[in-house]
Amino acid sequence: MIRKRRYYPWLLVALLCIVGALNYLDRMTITTMRTSIIEVVPMTDAEFGLLTSVFLWVYGFASPFAGYLADRFNRSKVIIGSLFFWSLVTWLTSLATSFEQLLAARALMGISEACYMPAAMALIMDWHTGKTRSTATGIHVAGVMVGQSLGFIGGWLAETHSWHYAFSIFGIVGIGYAVILVFFLRDPKANTEEETIDVVSQEEQTDFRVALKRLFGNPSFIVVLIIWGIAGAISWMVNGWLPTFYKEKFDLSQTEAGVYSTAYFFPAMLVGVIGGGALADWWSKTNSRARMWLPAIGFLIAVPAVFIASYTMLLWATVVGFLVYALTRPFIDANMMPILGMIADKRYLATGYGFLNLCSCVIGGIGIYVAGALRDEQVNLTFIFQLAALSMVVCALLLFRLKPKIKPIDE
């Protein structure tokens, strides 16, 4: 039994990696189906951008409340319920025949997906100590990257069958996996002799108003909100428009553009997020600010890479530039939840992560929509990507100034 409990934290990460992959596959695949969708449902670039923006805004505003649910109730059940309902919405998206119906489906997906990430991140923090937190978080985010890297499948299915067919398949797979998780996913038990996991019992929980006071009364949490918000805007602006950038700049087909923007791009992010987590865990043994400084260094490395990738007319140089960005940008993803654990009250980790999602998604949604509106005004995507690069400098400077405010929750 002890051996089983010893290995379960890593089994949990493996199980959640698949959920994370489905989470981002379902939300991102629409960007690789753009041509197929607008052939059936005519819309402007701004309207197409709005499909992702509305998802992000709804997802973001629902995240704090979803995070509080995970802090107050059983996190495993929140995760399973979230997976089931967003997969159902994905299947329902396949039945849409108008822009309004697509918009409504994306909004519903935002609500149903909002419950997953705060609960999953907090559950990983429950099961893993400080020695493995960044690595475990990084591996989980790597699962997300796998889902993103498979986004080209949506474009391929849309070209070979139809975009309706693609959404239908993804939805059915998710519903089936939610049923499987009922038998495997569980929260840790608190205060047992055989487990030394930091778990907060439901009796220790307080109401949502107290969570707001504790979180927003902490200046470091405000700084982290700003960092994560800017990082989200950068990520969604690049990820949301990279397929279109490749297609238009290098005259590629929809499938080819999808391959260059996902199949090469996201495996590099996968390596970066796992490596960034492991490196941060190793460096944190000698530097208490390692989990803050490493993402800052990653941002500074990515800045010149994005500038080169957006300027050059050489396809291979563009690929290399965005690969460097993809390798170093995810350092922040592997370390954000551990950073939150260093500055925030442990009782509100999921709630705090929910507010991080809110800030990231609202700003990211605005960024994607503005990018679409600028394209309608004939503004080049090159300028948009360079603006994202400059924003990474701001993130790096804020991370270098950030300091742990409380004792790490695993100590």
N, C-alpha and C positions, 0 to 999 in steps of 0.2 A: 504493500500500500504506500509506503514511504517513497519507494522508487517511482511509483506511478505519479505521486504528487510532485516529485522532483522534476519529472519530464513534462508534466502537463502544461506549465507555462509556455514551453516552446511549441507544444501541440496546439495550444490556444492561438499562438501567433500564426501558425500554419493555417489553421481554420479561418482566421480573420483575414489572412492574405487573399484567400479566394473571394471572400465577401468584398474586400476592398477593390479587387480587380473587377468584379461585377458592378460595383458602385460607380467606378469611373468609366467603365466600358459603356454602361447604359447612358451616362450623362454626356460623354464626349463623342460618341460615334456619330452624332448628328452633324458634327463639323466636317466629317469625311463624306457625307452624303449630300452636300450642298447642291451640287448640280442636279442630281436625281430628284431631290425634293422640289426645287424651284421649277423644274420642268412640269411637275404635276400641280404644284401649288405656287403660282407666281407670287413673287414678293421682291422688294428692294433689298439692297445690302443692309440697310439700317434695320429693316424688319427681320431679316435673317439673324442679324446680331442680337435683336431683341429676344429671339427664342432662347438664346443662352443667357442673356442679361436677366430676363424674368425669372428663369430658373435660379440664378445666383441670388437675386434679391429676395425671393421667397425663401430659398434655402437659408440665406443669411439671417433674416429676421426670425425664422423659426428656430434657429440653432440654440440661442440662449435658453429657451424654454425646453427644448429637447435635451440639452445638456443637464438642466436641472432635474429632469425626469430620471436621467441616468445616475445622478448623485443621490436622488431620493429613493429610487426603487431598484429593482433587480436589473443590472446592466445587460445580462445575457438575454433576458426577455425583450428588452428594448431593441437590442441588435437584431434579433430574429424577426420581431414585428416589423421593424424598418425594412429589412430585406424583402420580406413577403409583400408588403404594400407597394414599395417602389417597383418591384418586378411586375406586379399586377398592373401598375400604371404604365410601365414600359410596353406590356402587351396591349393595353388599351390604346396606346399611341399608334399602333399599327392600323387602327380602325379610323384614324383621323383623315378627313377629306378636305379640310379648309385651314387657312392660316389661324383663324380664331380657335379651332379645335386643337391645333398643334400648340398654340400658346397656352391654352387651358391645361393641356396634358403636361407641359413643361412646368407649369406652376404647381400642379399636384405632385409631380416628381420631386420638386424642391422641398415640399413639406415632408414627404415620406422619406427622402434621403437624409434630411437634416438630423434625424435621430441617431444615425449610425456612427459618424466619426467621433463625436464627443464621448459616446458610450464606449466605443472600441478603444480609443486612446486611454481612457480612464481605466478600463478593465486590464489593459496591458500594464499600466502603472501599478495596479493592485497586485498583479502576479509577479512582477519583476522588481528586483532590488536596484539600487543605484548603480551597481557594477555592470548591469546589463540593460538598463533602461533605454539608452540611446540606440544600442544595437537592436533591441527588440522593436522599438518604435521604427527604426530605419527599415527593418525587414518588412514590417507591416506596410509601411509606405511604399516599399518596393512592390508589394502586391498591387498597390494602386497603380504604380507605373506599368506593371504588366498589363493591366486593364487598358491603360492609355495606349500602350504600344500595339495592342490588338485592335485599336480603333479603325485601322485600315480595312479590317474585315467588314465593317459596316459599308464602306464605300464599294468594296468588291461585291458583297451580296446585293447592294442596291443596283449595281451595273448588270450583274448576271441574272438577278431575279427582280426584286423591287425593294424600295426602302421600307414598305409595309412588311415584307417578309422578314427583313433583318430585325426590326423591332419585335416582331412576334416571337422569333427564335430566342432572342436575348431574354425576353420576359418569362418564357416557359422555363428556361434553365434556372433563372433566379428563384422562381417559386419552388421548384424541386429541391434546390439546395437549402432553402429556408426550412423545409420539412426535415431534412437530414440533420441540420444543426440542433433541432429540438433534443436530440439524443446525445449530443456531445458538448454543447456549450454550457458553461456554468460559472457562477461567481465563486470566489474563494470564501472559505469559512473563516471568520475572525476569531482570534484569541484561542487557537488550538495549540497544543504542545508540539505538534509535528510540523506546523507551518509558521514561518516568521514573516508573513506577508503583511504589509501595512494596509489594513482594511478599515474603513470607517463604517460603523454600524448605523442602521437607519435611525436609531434613537438619538445619535449625535447630530443628525441633520437638523437644520433650521429652515425657516421659510425663505422664499425667493427674495424678499426685501432685505433680509440680513445678508444674503449672498451678494446682492448689489452693493451694499454698504462696505462689506469686507473687501470686495474686489476693486471697486472704483475709489476706495479710500487709500489705495496703494499706488503711489506715483509710478513705480516700476511696471505695474500692470498696464498703465496708460501707455507707457513707452512701448511695451510689447505689442499692444493693440495697434499702434501706429506702424511698427515694423511689419507685423503680419498683414496688415491692410495693404501696405505698399507692395509687399512680396506677392500677395494674391493678385493685385492688379497687374503686376509684371507677368506672372505666370499665365493668367487668363488671356491677356492681350497677345502673348506669344503663341500659346497653345491654340487659342481660338482662331487665329488668322494665319498660322503657319502653313496649313494645307493650301489656302488660297494664294499665299505668297509664292510658294513653289510652283503652283499651277500657272500663274500669270507671268511670273518673271522668267521662267525657263520653258514655257509652252509645253507643259506636261499634261498627260491625261489625268482624270480624277483619281484613278487607282494609283498611278505613278506618284502623284503628289501626296496621296495618303501614305504610301510606303516611305517616301523621303521624310515626311513630317512626323511619322509615328514609329515605323518599324526600325529606323536607325536612331531616332531621337530618344525614345523612351527607354530602350535598353541602357543607354548611357546614363539616363537619370536613375535607373535601377541600380547600376554600379555606384553612382554617386551617393545615393541615399543610404545604401548599406555601408559603403566605405566611410561616409561621413558619420554615421552612428558609431561604428566600431572605433574609428579614430578618436572621436570625442570621448568615448568611454575610456580609452587608453590614456589620452592626454589629461583627462580629468583626475587621474591618480596623482598628478604632480601640479596641476593648475586648476584651481576652483572655478575659473572663468572659461575653461576650455570649451564648454558647450555654447558659450556666447561668442567667443573669438573665432572659432572655426567657421561658422556660417558667414561671419564678416569677411574673412579671408576669401571664402568661396565667391561671395558677391564681387569682390574687387578683381578676381581672376576672370569672372564672366563678362565684365564690362567691355574690355577691348575685343573680346571674341564676338560679341553681338554686333559691335560697330563694323568689324571686318565682314561678318556674315551678311549684313544688310547692304553693304556698299558694293561688294565684289560682283562681277558678272560671271564668275567661274562657279559652276555648280559644285565641284568638289570642295572649293574654298568655303562656300556657304555651308555645306554639310559639316565641314570640320569646325567652323566657327560656332554653329549651333550645337554641335556635339560637346564642345568645351563648356558652353553655357549649361547644357543638360547634365554635365558631369559635376559641376560645382554649385549650381543654383540649389539643388536638393539638400545641401548640408543643413539648411535651416529647417527643412521638413523633418529630418531625423531628430532634431534637437529642440524643436519648439515646445513639445509637451514636457520634456525634462526641464527646460528653462522655466516653464510655468510652475513646475513643482518646486523650483528654487526660490520663487518670489511670491507665490500665492498660498492662501490657506488650503490645506490638503482636503478639507471638506467640500471644496467647490471646484475641484479640478475640471470635471466635465462641464459645469456651468461656465467656468472661465474659458475653456476651449470653445464652448458654444459662442461666447462673445467674440472670440478671435475669428471664428468662422463668419460671424455677422459682419465684422469690420472688413474682412478679406473679400467676402462675396459682394457686399454692397459696392465697395470701391472697384473690385474687379468687374462687376457687371456694368458699372458706369464706364470703365475703360473700354470694354468690348463694344458697348453701344456707341460711344464717342468715336471709336475707331471705324465702325461701320458708317456713321454719319460723315466722318471726314473723307471716307472713300467715295461716298455719294457726291462730295464736293471736289473730287479728283485729287485728294491728298494721297501721296504715295505711302505704302506700307513701310518703306524704308525709314521714313521719318518717325513713324509710330514705334518701330522697334528700337530706334536710337533714343527716343524718349524713355522707353522702358529701361534701357541700359543706364542712363543717367540716374534714374530712380534707385537703382541698385546701390549707387554710391551713398545715397541718403541712408539706406538700410544698414550699410556697413558701419557708417559713423555712429549711428544710434546703438548698434550692438557693441561697439568698442566702449561706449560710455555706460552701458548697462552693468549693474553690479548685483550680486545676490543679496537679497534683503532679509531672508530668513534662513534658518537651518534647513538643509535638504531634507525632504520628508522621509527618506530612507534611513536617516541617522537619528 
